[in-house]
């Protein structure tokens, strides 16, 4: 199946190094990732690392870091129930702030999964991306 992707470009009023530090600190991931209640990582954040996350009270998943180039890129592939989802973040210097590009890519495993994904409405990608930006703005100001 052909991948479905969404992209959002926005700004965070903080230096790129600070934004990247907040995004890559497992203890701070719940501050900016919508619905995330906990995140843990054994070892250093790097390409190939696996971050365990809990959403809500019951959903647990694992993200494999597939792109990591400080302080500009972070990307992960979900390895839990929602295999096929990848999220990429690109940070760029923008004067006194940071330009952030978020790209979400989903490769449906089947036509029926594609139809279900389109009709379900459970996962509003645009709303999630906007939530990430809003939460990052708050997190970097702390």
Phi, psi and omega in degrees: 000150178284134179296151175249125180230154178229144179227140176229134175241130181208190180225149174235128184279071177198157178297149183305320182296321180290317179298314180297319180299317178295316183294329186258006175267110183306325180294338182258352180305318178297341178290329187241341180270113184307136177071357179283128181257335181201149176215141178217153182213133174263122182093195184273151173286119182196170176299133181095344178292156178240126181253126177267133182230153174235130177247131182062211182269336190234334187278118175244145180211177179225135175252133172261128179286117183251350177212126181206104176223098183293141351260035187248324186228145174215133178212147178220157174242132179285133182246006179266222184294335183255053176301147181102348177267131175229142179230133182233138178239134174234127179250137178225143176298132180219069183070236179271006181231184181238127172277133180236130175244124178247130179232125178248129182234128177235127175253103181297138180286344182201169177296319180295324177294321178298313179298313180299318179296321179290323186269336188295315181074002180293323185247097177270098187297317180298317179295320179297315180297318178297321177297321177301311182297313180300316180293322177297319178302318178290318184295320182286342180275352179279000000 
